[in-house]
Amino acid sequence: MTETESERLMGLPESWTKYGADGEAIRPLQRYKALGNAIALPCADYIMAGINGTQKVSTPMANKKSHCQHLK
């Protein structure tokens, strides 16, 4: 698998990891490491949308009494 294919799988544009902040080319091994330590953007979007949807759904529950008040 090439670095470009790895970037595509992670939801990044092609050559996203090709150059560093200083404009120097990044070695392939370092690019693989960076991509391996990252979270796929489509996955992160899905998780955040779920959290956002849960918060919107659970907002009305915030005013209700907890079922666990006896544990305090």
N, C-alpha and C positions, 0 to 999 in steps of 0.2 A: 504494500500500500504506500502510495507516495504522500508527501506532506500535503499536497493540494487535495488529495482524496480525504485525508484526515480532517482538513479544514472544512471541507464540504459536509462530512458527517457530523461535525460539531456545529454546523449552521453558520459558519463564518465565511466571509468572502474569500475568493482565491487570493493567495499570497498575503493573507492577513498577518502571518507570522514570519514572513520572509525577511523583513528588515526590522532592526531594533529602533529605539527612540533616537539614536545617534545617526541613523541612516545606513549603518553597516549591515551587511548580510549576516543572517543568523545561520549557524551550521544546522544541517538536517537533524542531527541527534538532539540538539537543544530545542528545535521546533517540535519534535515528537514529544519531548518531555513536557514542554509547555502545554501542548494539546492534551496530553495524558493527564495532566493535573487540573484541567479545566472541566467545567460542566457544559454539556451540549445546550446551546441556546434554545432550541425548540423544547427541550425537556424543562429548562428553567421557566420558559414562558408558560408551559402547561401547568407546572406546579404553582407558579404565582397566580395564574388565573383561577386555579382551584382554591387557593387561600383567599383570594379576593372574593370569590363567590361564597365561600363559607362565612366570611366576615359579614357580608351583606345579608345572608340568610340568618345568621345568629344574632344580629344586632337587636331585633325585638326581644330576644331572650335576656338581654342584659338587664332589663328592668324587673325580671321575674325573680322570685326567691330561689336560692340554691337548694337543691335536694340534699346537700351535704352540710347544712348549717349545724347540725347536731355534732359534727366532727370538730368544730372550732374549740 
